[in-house]
């Protein structure tokens, strides 16, 4: 059975894509095939501390902890080669770094973005801060 995808209607029913990206509640990041940030909405700035002017055009390493970068790039390259992420739409809790150096825990979903011809354009991710919840759960487990 083919995937059902909501597609834009003809130009007379133009979808306000820029407003959708700007107004979604979660952080929305798009990186191209080189790992360069091309979309960075206001919730990204709130979550990671970097304004769009500081993030756009820069490597996504900006928010990836240094010790996790090798694993990130390995997974990224595999996903681009496959044309899909290994975990599908599964929400993954991962580490990130705030501009001020704080460690963040974020729930993220990832997807490989392709054009109409199937050529891979990059990767999109939606992120939400779960640092407080994650640390509270870890403390409860440690307390036994």
matplotlib code that plots the C-alpha trace (Angstrom):
import matplotlib.pyplot as plt

x = [0.0, 1.5, 2.3, -0.5, 1.1, -0.7, 0.6, 0.1, -2.8, -2.3, -0.9, -4.3, -4.3, -0.7, 0.4, 2.3, 5.4, 7.5, 4.8, 4.4, 8.1, 8.1, 5.0, 5.4, 5.9, 9.0, 12.5, 12.7, 16.2, 17.0, 20.6, 21.8, 23.9, 27.0, 25.6, 25.1, 22.1, 19.7, 16.5, 16.5, 13.2, 12.5, 12.0, 15.6, 16.9, 15.0, 16.2, 19.8, 20.5, 21.8, 19.9, 19.3, 22.1, 24.5, 23.2, 22.2, 25.1, 27.1, 27.7, 25.2, 28.2, 27.2, 24.7, 26.3, 28.6, 32.1, 32.3, 29.2, 30.1, 31.8, 28.7, 26.4, 28.2, 28.4, 24.6, 24.0, 26.0, 24.3, 20.9, 21.7, 23.0, 19.9, 17.6, 15.9, 16.8, 17.4, 14.8, 12.0, 9.7, 10.8, 11.4, 15.0, 16.4, 19.8, 22.3, 22.8, 24.8, 23.4, 25.2, 26.2, 27.7, 24.9, 24.2, 20.8, 18.7, 16.3, 13.7, 14.2, 12.7, 14.7, 13.9, 15.8, 14.4, 14.3, 13.2, 10.4, 12.9, 14.1, 17.4, 18.4, 18.5, 19.4, 17.9, 15.2, 14.8, 12.2, 13.4, 11.9, 13.8, 13.4, 16.3, 14.4, 12.3, 15.4, 17.4, 14.5, 14.0, 17.7, 17.7, 14.7, 16.5, 19.7, 17.7, 16.5]
y = [0.0, 3.4, 6.0, 8.6, 12.0, 15.4, 17.3, 21.0, 21.8, 23.9, 27.4, 28.9, 27.0, 27.9, 26.4, 28.9, 26.6, 29.4, 30.1, 26.4, 26.1, 29.3, 28.5, 24.8, 24.3, 22.1, 22.9, 22.2, 21.8, 20.9, 20.1, 19.6, 16.6, 18.3, 18.7, 22.5, 24.0, 25.4, 25.7, 26.8, 28.0, 30.1, 27.1, 26.0, 29.3, 28.9, 25.3, 25.5, 29.2, 30.0, 32.6, 31.9, 34.3, 32.1, 28.7, 29.1, 28.2, 26.4, 22.8, 21.0, 20.2, 23.4, 21.5, 18.0, 17.2, 16.7, 13.1, 12.1, 13.7, 10.7, 8.5, 11.2, 11.5, 7.8, 7.4, 10.5, 9.1, 5.7, 7.3, 9.4, 6.3, 4.3, 7.1, 6.5, 6.5, 3.2, 4.0, 5.3, 7.7, 6.5, 9.3, 9.1, 10.8, 12.1, 14.6, 18.1, 21.2, 24.6, 27.7, 28.4, 24.9, 23.2, 19.6, 19.0, 15.9, 16.2, 13.9, 14.0, 12.5, 12.4, 11.9, 11.9, 14.6, 13.8, 15.8, 14.7, 12.6, 10.7, 12.5, 13.0, 16.7, 16.3, 15.5, 17.1, 16.8, 17.8, 18.3, 19.0, 19.6, 16.7, 17.5, 18.0, 14.8, 12.8, 13.9, 13.3, 9.7, 9.1, 10.3, 8.1, 5.0, 5.9, 6.2, 2.6]
z = [0.0, -0.9, 1.7, 2.0, 2.0, 2.3, -0.6, -1.4, -3.7, -6.9, -6.5, -5.8, -2.4, -1.5, 1.8, 4.0, 4.5, 6.1, 8.6, 9.4, 10.1, 12.1, 14.2, 15.1, 18.8, 18.6, 17.4, 13.7, 12.2, 8.6, 7.6, 4.1, 2.9, 4.2, 7.7, 7.3, 9.1, 6.5, 8.6, 12.3, 13.8, 16.9, 19.2, 18.1, 19.4, 22.6, 23.1, 22.1, 22.8, 19.3, 17.2, 13.6, 12.6, 14.6, 13.4, 9.7, 7.4, 10.2, 10.9, 13.1, 15.3, 17.0, 19.2, 19.2, 22.2, 20.9, 22.2, 20.3, 16.9, 15.4, 16.1, 14.9, 11.5, 11.1, 11.6, 9.4, 6.5, 6.8, 6.8, 3.7, 1.9, 2.8, 2.1, 5.5, 9.2, 10.9, 13.6, 11.5, 13.3, 16.8, 19.3, 20.5, 23.6, 22.9, 24.2, 22.9, 24.0, 24.7, 23.7, 27.3, 27.5, 29.5, 28.8, 27.3, 26.9, 24.0, 22.5, 18.7, 15.6, 12.5, 8.8, 5.5, 3.2, -0.6, -3.5, -5.9, -7.9, -4.8, -4.5, -0.8, 0.2, 3.8, 7.2, 9.2, 13.0, 15.5, 19.0, 22.5, 25.7, 28.2, 30.5, 33.7, 33.1, 32.1, 35.2, 37.5, 36.2, 36.5, 40.1, 41.0, 39.5, 41.4, 44.7, 44.2]

ax = plt.figure().add_subplot(projection="3d")
ax.plot(x, y, z, "-o")
ax.set_aspect("equal")
plt.show()
